[in-house]
Amino acid sequence: MLGERRMKRLKENQKCDGDRPYIIKEVVEKVYMYNPNYGDDRICKCGHPYYRHFDWMEDNYPVGCKYCQCYIFEEKE
């Protein structure tokens, strides 16, 4: 059981009332995914095409460029 002092601090910090069994925390996650409509032949600032920044064997997981240390695709102007 939580001590009375700790429970008071928890209520103050988490805006928790005593009527609910759980504190609900919403987590937002940003996930980068392959866009098949973007254009595979667009060139990144690193000089490699868009599709090279994804792993086809792992369901197009965004692994970064397979040929250099570029992890985020940024189109070359």
Residue, then its C-alpha position, 0 to 999 in steps of 0.5 A: m500500500l502507498g503511504e498517506r504522504r506518498m499518495k498525497r504527492l501522487k495526487e498533486n503530481q498526477k492530478c489523480d483522484g481517489d475514485r479511479p484505480y489507475i492513472i492514465k497516461e497518454v503517450v504520443e509516438k512519432v513513427y517515420m514510415y515509407n511513403p510509396n507515393y513520394g517517389d523512389d528516385r528522389i535524391c537525398k542530400c547524401g546523394h542516394p535515392y529515397y528507397r535506399h533509406f528503408d529496409w525492404m526485408e523488414d517491412n520498409y522499416p526506416v533504417g537510414c541510408k544503407y550506404c552512408q551515415c544518413y539516417i533522415f531523408e532530406e531531399k536535395e535541392 
